[in-house]
């Protein structure tokens, strides 16, 4: 087994940072190929590929499929063949990989999504109940309050007195509930809104909610971010106790994650780079990432992208283009 230590190292690093990533594993390879079954690579949410699953012929397609898997949370089995044709199999996606060396590669891509994070501001009974129930249904609970202690919140993974934005990567599925009951509502919302979150709810009466949002707007907080804050989070279950209120809040968050009960589209992990739109190499038919390949040609109002210099030269000859005058410039790297 060609088990790459570098891929393992990058996987551990991503896990320790609570980042979403995908692991691509070569499960079948027919010569001639530069990879072997068992070769692995980690694809981060910013599109970086760390490890080895083959050369430039395979990488753009694998990265594109990996980023898509992070968005929808579904694994993929990807087959790259010279002609892009294969016997249909359930769950198999076929792509053309017309490297001049030939070969067939089959790659299994599995997304690894960290547990959804639930940030709770406050030490109120409602906050404690939300933390307890949130932990039970699988949220990683973070409690924020100067008076909070790990003993008061035994189910919390983290207890801090304030939010350090650098400790919360944007590629994390994250929800926030502010249950500070008027003690520090404005500051709690200001800290939470500095993060990338899927949902923010303020436990407050309508009157206090409106006053809090108005005060934050006057201090310069982004109106678009303020518009995302929900008043009195939770689904209506006729709650009377703090525990029942918390149950309604957590049920609301779960339904938003799953996209049911009229809560809108399913919450997705934020991919830090767009899923690349791949272009077909006009000579070999391979799909090429225009933001990665340095081989391109502009001519007569058209732009073509190529997997290798040989395809560029062949196409230029077909078009009657003198490459001394038309030099393909490298595309900018993906941000």
LOLUMLUM-390119 format. One record per residue (C-alpha): x, y, z; residue in three letters. Coordinates in steps of 0.05 Angstrom, whole numbers, plus 32768, in hexadecimal, padded with zeros to 4 digits. Layout:
! residues N
<site <X Y Z> "ALA"> ...
This chain:
! residues 335
<site <8000 8000 8000> "UNK"> <site <801B 8044 7FEC> "UNK"> <site <8000 8066 802B> "UNK"> <site <801A 80AE 8029> "UNK"> <site <8034 80C7 806D> "UNK"> <site <802B 810E 8053> "UNK"> <site <7FE0 8103 8046> "UNK"> <site <7FD8 80E7 808D> "UNK"> <site <7FFC 8123 80AA> "UNK"> <site <7FD0 8154 8085> "UNK"> <site <7F92 812D 8099> "UNK"> <site <7FA5 8131 80E2> "UNK"> <site <7FB4 817B 80DC> "UNK"> <site <7F70 8189 80BD> "UNK"> <site <7F4C 8160 80F3> "UNK"> <site <7F71 8184 812B> "UNK"> <site <7F5D 81C7 810E> "UNK"> <site <7F14 81B2 8107> "UNK"> <site <7F16 81BD 80BB> "UNK"> <site <7EED 819B 8086> "UNK"> <site <7F16 8172 8054> "UNK"> <site <7F10 8137 8025> "UNK"> <site <7F3C 80FA 801D> "UNK"> <site <7F47 80DF 7FD7> "UNK"> <site <7F5F 8097 7FD3> "UNK"> <site <7F75 8073 7F94> "UNK"> <site <7F4F 8031 7F95> "UNK"> <site <7F61 8019 7F4F> "UNK"> <site <7F97 802B 7F1D> "UNK"> <site <7FA5 800C 7ED9> "UNK"> <site <7FEA 8019 7EBB> "UNK"> <site <8007 8045 7EA3> "UNK"> <site <7FF7 8073 7EDE> "UNK"> <site <8022 8099 7F0F> "UNK"> <site <7FF8 8083 7F4B> "UNK"> <site <7FEA 8041 7F6E> "UNK"> <site <7FAF 8025 7F94> "UNK"> <site <7FB3 8041 7FDB> "UNK"> <site <7FD1 8084 7FC8> "UNK"> <site <7FAE 80BB 7FED> "UNK"> <site <7FA6 8106 7FED> "UNK"> <site <7F83 8138 801B> "UNK"> <site <7F5B 816F 7FF9> "UNK"> <site <7F50 81AB 8026> "UNK"> <site <7F14 81DA 8021> "UNK"> <site <7F40 820E 7FFE> "UNK"> <site <7F4E 81DD 7FC5> "UNK"> <site <7F95 81C9 7FDA> "UNK"> <site <7FA7 8181 7FC9> "UNK"> <site <7FD9 8162 7FF9> "UNK"> <site <7FF2 811C 7FEA> "UNK"> <site <7FF2 80F5 7FA9> "UNK"> <site <7FBA 80D8 7F7E> "UNK"> <site <7FDC 80E1 7F3B> "UNK"> <site <7FF7 811A 7F12> "UNK"> <site <7FD9 8157 7EEF> "UNK"> <site <7FAB 812B 7EC6> "UNK"> <site <7F84 8113 7F03> "UNK"> <site <7F8B 814B 7F36> "UNK"> <site <7F5B 8180 7F1A> "UNK"> <site <7F21 814F 7F16> "UNK"> <site <7F30 8132 7F5B> "UNK"> <site <7F33 8177 7F7A> "UNK"> <site <7EF2 818C 7F59> "UNK"> <site <7ECE 814D 7F71> "UNK"> <site <7EEB 8154 7FB7> "UNK"> <site <7ED3 819B 7FBF> "UNK"> <site <7E8E 8186 7FA7> "UNK"> <site <7E8E 814E 7FDB> "UNK"> <site <7E9D 8181 8012> "UNK"> <site <7E62 81AB 7FFB> "UNK"> <site <7E2F 8172 7FFA> "UNK"> <site <7E4F 8144 802E> "UNK"> <site <7E4B 8107 7FFF> "UNK"> <site <7E85 80D8 7FED> "UNK"> <site <7E96 80CB 7FA5> "UNK"> <site <7EB5 8094 7F7B> "UNK"> <site <7ED7 80B3 7F3F> "UNK"> <site <7EF2 808E 7F02> "UNK"> <site <7F22 80B0 7ED3> "UNK"> <site <7F2B 808C 7E90> "UNK"> <site <7F4A 809F 7E4D> "UNK"> <site <7F07 809E 7E29> "UNK"> <site <7ED9 80B3 7E62> "UNK"> <site <7EB0 8074 7E58> "UNK"> <site <7EA3 803C 7E8A> "UNK"> <site <7E6F 8007 7E9B> "UNK"> <site <7E3A 802D 7EC5> "UNK"> <site <7E3F 801F 7F0F> "UNK"> <site <7E14 803D 7F46> "UNK"> <site <7E38 8077 7F67> "UNK"> <site <7E70 807B 7F33> "UNK"> <site <7E81 80BC 7F11> "UNK"> <site <7EAB 80B6 7ED1> "UNK"> <site <7EDA 80EB 7EB6> "UNK"> <site <7F07 80EC 7E7B> "UNK"> <site <7F52 80EC 7E89> "UNK"> <site <7F75 80EC 7E47> "UNK"> <site <7FBD 80EF 7E5D> "UNK"> <site <7FED 80DB 7E26> "UNK"> <site <8008 80A5 7E53> "UNK"> <site <7FC2 8087 7E58> "UNK"> <site <7FAC 8060 7E95> "UNK"> <site <7F6E 805A 7EC1> "UNK"> <site <7F66 8074 7F08> "UNK"> <site <7F2C 8069 7F38> "UNK"> <site <7F29 8095 7F75> "UNK"> <site <7EFC 8093 7FB2> "UNK"> <site <7EF0 80D8 7FD0> "UNK"> <site <7ED6 80DD 8017> "UNK"> <site <7EC4 811F 8039> "UNK"> <site <7ED5 8129 8082> "UNK"> <site <7EAA 815E 80A1> "UNK"> <site <7EB6 8172 80E9> "UNK"> <site <7E7C 8170 8119> "UNK"> <site <7E50 81AE 8112> "UNK"> <site <7E64 81E3 8144> "UNK"> <site <7E33 8203 8173> "UNK"> <site <7E4A 8243 8195> "UNK"> <site <7E21 8257 81D1> "UNK"> <site <7E2A 829A 81F2> "UNK"> <site <7E12 82A0 823A> "UNK"> <site <7E0C 8279 827B> "UNK"> <site <7DC1 827C 8281> "UNK"> <site <7D96 823E 828E> "UNK"> <site <7D82 8241 8244> "UNK"> <site <7DCB 8242 822F> "UNK"> <site <7DDB 8206 825B> "UNK"> <site <7DA0 81DE 8240> "UNK"> <site <7DB2 81EE 81F7> "UNK"> <site <7DFA 81D8 8205> "UNK"> <site <7DE3 8196 8223> "UNK"> <site <7DB1 8184 81EC> "UNK"> <site <7DDF 819D 81B5> "UNK"> <site <7E16 816F 81CC> "UNK"> <site <7DE7 8133 81CD> "UNK"> <site <7DD3 813C 8183> "UNK"> <site <7E1B 8143 816C> "UNK"> <site <7E2E 818D 816E> "UNK"> <site <7E73 81A2 8186> "UNK"> <site <7E5F 81D3 81BC> "UNK"> <site <7E86 8213 81CA> "UNK"> <site <7E70 823D 8205> "UNK"> <site <7E83 8287 8208> "UNK"> <site <7E7C 82AE 8248> "UNK"> <site <7EAB 82CC 827B> "UNK"> <site <7E84 82A9 82B3> "UNK"> <site <7E82 8264 8291> "UNK"> <site <7EAA 822A 82AC> "UNK"> <site <7EB5 81E4 8292> "UNK"> <site <7E93 81CA 82D1> "UNK"> <site <7E54 81F1 82BF> "UNK"> <site <7E55 81D8 8277> "UNK"> <site <7E71 8191 8279> "UNK"> <site <7E59 8181 8233> "UNK"> <site <7E7E 81BC 8213> "UNK"> <site <7EBD 81AE 81EC> "UNK"> <site <7ED5 81F5 81F7> "UNK"> <site <7EC5 8229 822C> "UNK"> <site <7EE2 826F 8220> "UNK"> <site <7ED4 82B5 8238> "UNK"> <site <7ED4 82D4 81F2> "UNK"> <site <7ED9 82BF 81A9> "UNK"> <site <7F1C 82C0 8186> "UNK"> <site <7F09 82C1 813B> "UNK"> <site <7F4C 82A1 8127> "UNK"> <site <7F38 8262 814C> "UNK"> <site <7EFA 8257 8121> "UNK"> <site <7F0A 8245 80D8> "UNK"> <site <7ED7 825B 80A5> "UNK"> <site <7ED1 8215 8087> "UNK"> <site <7EAB 81FC 80C4> "UNK"> <site <7E60 81F1 80C9> "UNK"> <site <7E4E 821F 8102> "UNK"> <site <7E10 8237 8128> "UNK"> <site <7E0B 826A 8160> "UNK"> <site <7DD8 8277 8196> "UNK"> <site <7DDD 82B5 81C2> "UNK"> <site <7DB9 82A9 8204> "UNK"> <site <7DD8 82DF 822E> "UNK"> <site <7D94 82FA 8245> "UNK"> <site <7DA6 8344 823F> "UNK"> <site <7DE8 8340 8265> "UNK"> <site <7E15 8347 8228> "UNK"> <site <7DE9 833A 81EB> "UNK"> <site <7E09 836F 81C0> "UNK"> <site <7E51 835A 81CC> "UNK"> <site <7E3F 8311 81C4> "UNK"> <site <7E1F 831E 8181> "UNK"> <site <7E59 8349 816B> "UNK"> <site <7E89 8310 8179> "UNK"> <site <7E5E 82DB 8159> "UNK"> <site <7E51 8305 811A> "UNK"> <site <7E9C 830A 810F> "UNK"> <site <7E9C 82C0 80FE> "UNK"> <site <7E81 829A 80C2> "UNK"> <site <7E42 8279 80DC> "UNK"> <site <7E07 8254 80BD> "UNK"> <site <7DD6 8270 80F0> "UNK"> <site <7DD4 82A2 812A> "UNK"> <site <7D9A 82A5 815B> "UNK"> <site <7D8E 82D5 8195> "UNK"> <site <7D63 82BC 81CE> "UNK"> <site <7D3D 82FB 81DF> "UNK"> <site <7CF9 831C 81DB> "UNK"> <site <7CE7 833F 819A> "UNK"> <site <7CEF 8383 81BB> "UNK"> <site <7D34 8374 81D8> "UNK"> <site <7D49 8354 8197> "UNK"> <site <7D36 8391 816D> "UNK"> <site <7D59 83C0 819E> "UNK"> <site <7D98 8396 819E> "UNK"> <site <7D9C 8393 8152> "UNK"> <site <7D8F 83DE 814D> "UNK"> <site <7DC7 83ED 817F> "UNK"> <site <7DF8 83C1 8159> "UNK"> <site <7DE6 83E2 8117> "UNK"> <site <7DF5 8426 8135> "UNK"> <site <7E3A 840E 8149> "UNK"> <site <7E4B 83FA 8101> "UNK"> <site <7E3E 83AF 8100> "UNK"> <site <7E32 8397 80B9> "UNK"> <site <7DE7 839A 80AB> "UNK"> <site <7DEB 835B 8080> "UNK"> <site <7E07 8334 80BB> "UNK"> <site <7DD3 8351 80EA> "UNK"> <site <7D9C 833B 80BB> "UNK"> <site <7DB2 82F3 80C5> "UNK"> <site <7DA3 82F5 8110> "UNK"> <site <7D62 82D1 8122> "UNK"> <site <7D36 82E5 815C> "UNK"> <site <7D1E 82B0 818D> "UNK"> <site <7D3E 8274 816A> "UNK"> <site <7D1C 8231 816C> "UNK"> <site <7CE0 820D 814F> "UNK"> <site <7C9D 8214 8172> "UNK"> <site <7C91 81D8 81A0> "UNK"> <site <7C6A 81FA 81D6> "UNK"> <site <7CA8 81FE 8203> "UNK"> <site <7CA1 8214 824B> "UNK"> <site <7CE1 8200 826D> "UNK"> <site <7D29 8213 825C> "UNK"> <site <7D36 81CC 8246> "UNK"> <site <7CFA 81CD 8217> "UNK"> <site <7D10 8210 81FB> "UNK"> <site <7D55 81F2 81EF> "UNK"> <site <7D37 81B5 81CE> "UNK"> <site <7D11 81E2 819D> "UNK"> <site <7D51 820A 818E> "UNK"> <site <7D7B 81CC 8180> "UNK"> <site <7D43 81AD 8156> "UNK"> <site <7D42 81ED 812D> "UNK"> <site <7D8E 81E8 8121> "UNK"> <site <7D89 819F 810E> "UNK"> <site <7D51 81AD 80DD> "UNK"> <site <7D7A 81E5 80BD> "UNK"> <site <7DB5 81B6 80B5> "UNK"> <site <7D89 8183 8092> "UNK"> <site <7D60 81B4 806A> "UNK"> <site <7D1C 819C 8083> "UNK"> <site <7CDE 81B8 80A5> "UNK"> <site <7CDE 81F6 8079> "UNK"> <site <7D21 820F 8093> "UNK"> <site <7D3D 8218 804D> "UNK"> <site <7D78 81F9 8029> "UNK"> <site <7DA5 81C9 804E> "UNK"> <site <7DDF 81EB 8070> "UNK"> <site <7E21 81DA 804D> "UNK"> <site <7E69 81DE 8060> "UNK"> <site <7E8A 821D 8044> "UNK"> <site <7EBC 820A 800F> "UNK"> <site <7EF2 8240 8010> "UNK"> <site <7EFD 823D 7FC5> "UNK"> <site <7ECA 8235 7F8F> "UNK"> <site <7EC2 81F1 7F70> "UNK"> <site <7EEA 81FB 7F30> "UNK"> <site <7EC8 81FC 7EEC> "UNK"> <site <7EF2 81CC 7EC3> "UNK"> <site <7EFF 81D7 7E79> "UNK"> <site <7F0A 81A1 7E46> "UNK"> <site <7F4E 819D 7E26> "UNK"> <site <7F3C 81A3 7DDB> "UNK"> <site <7F71 816F 7DC8> "UNK"> <site <7F6F 8138 7DFB> "UNK"> <site <7F2A 8146 7E1A> "UNK"> <site <7F44 8147 7E61> "UNK"> <site <7F22 8176 7E92> "UNK"> <site <7F51 81AF 7EA7> "UNK"> <site <7F4C 81E1 7EDF> "UNK"> <site <7F57 8225 7EBD> "UNK"> <site <7F6F 8244 7EFF> "UNK"> <site <7FA6 8211 7F08> "UNK"> <site <7FC0 81FD 7EC3> "UNK"> <site <7FF7 822A 7EA7> "UNK"> <site <7FE6 8212 7E60> "UNK"> <site <7FB5 823F 7E3C> "UNK"> <site <7FAC 8260 7DF9> "UNK"> <site <7F85 829F 7DE6> "UNK"> <site <7F74 82A6 7D9D> "UNK"> <site <7F3D 82C7 7D74> "UNK"> <site <7F12 82D8 7DB1> "UNK"> <site <7F17 8292 7DCF> "UNK"> <site <7F3E 8275 7E0A> "UNK"> <site <7F52 822C 7E0E> "UNK"> <site <7F72 8207 7E48> "UNK"> <site <7FA0 81CA 7E42> "UNK"> <site <7FB9 8193 7E6F> "UNK"> <site <8000 8196 7E53> "UNK"> <site <802D 81BC 7E23> "UNK"> <site <8025 8185 7DEE> "UNK"> <site <7FDA 8191 7DE9> "UNK"> <site <7FE6 81DC 7DE6> "UNK"> <site <8018 81D5 7DAD> "UNK"> <site <7FEC 81A4 7D87> "UNK"> <site <7FAF 81D1 7D8B> "UNK"> <site <7FD7 820E 7D78> "UNK"> <site <7FF0 81EA 7D3A> "UNK"> <site <7FA9 81D7 7D27> "UNK"> <site <7F93 821F 7D2F> "UNK"> <site <7FCE 8239 7D08> "UNK"> <site <7FE6 8261 7D44> "UNK"> <site <802E 8273 7D4D> "UNK"> <site <803E 8268 7D96> "UNK"> <site <8077 8299 7D92> "UNK"> <site <8040 82CE 7D8C> "UNK"> <site <800B 82AC 7DB7> "UNK"> <site <8028 8294 7DF8> "UNK"> <site <7FF9 8274 7E2B> "UNK"> <site <8000 829B 7E6B> "UNK"> <site <7FF9 8278 7EAE> "UNK"> <site <7FB4 8281 7ECE> "UNK"> <site <7FB1 829F 7F13> "UNK"> <site <7FB3 826C 7F4C> "UNK"> <site <7F72 825E 7F6E> "UNK"> <site <7F66 828D 7FA8> "UNK"> 
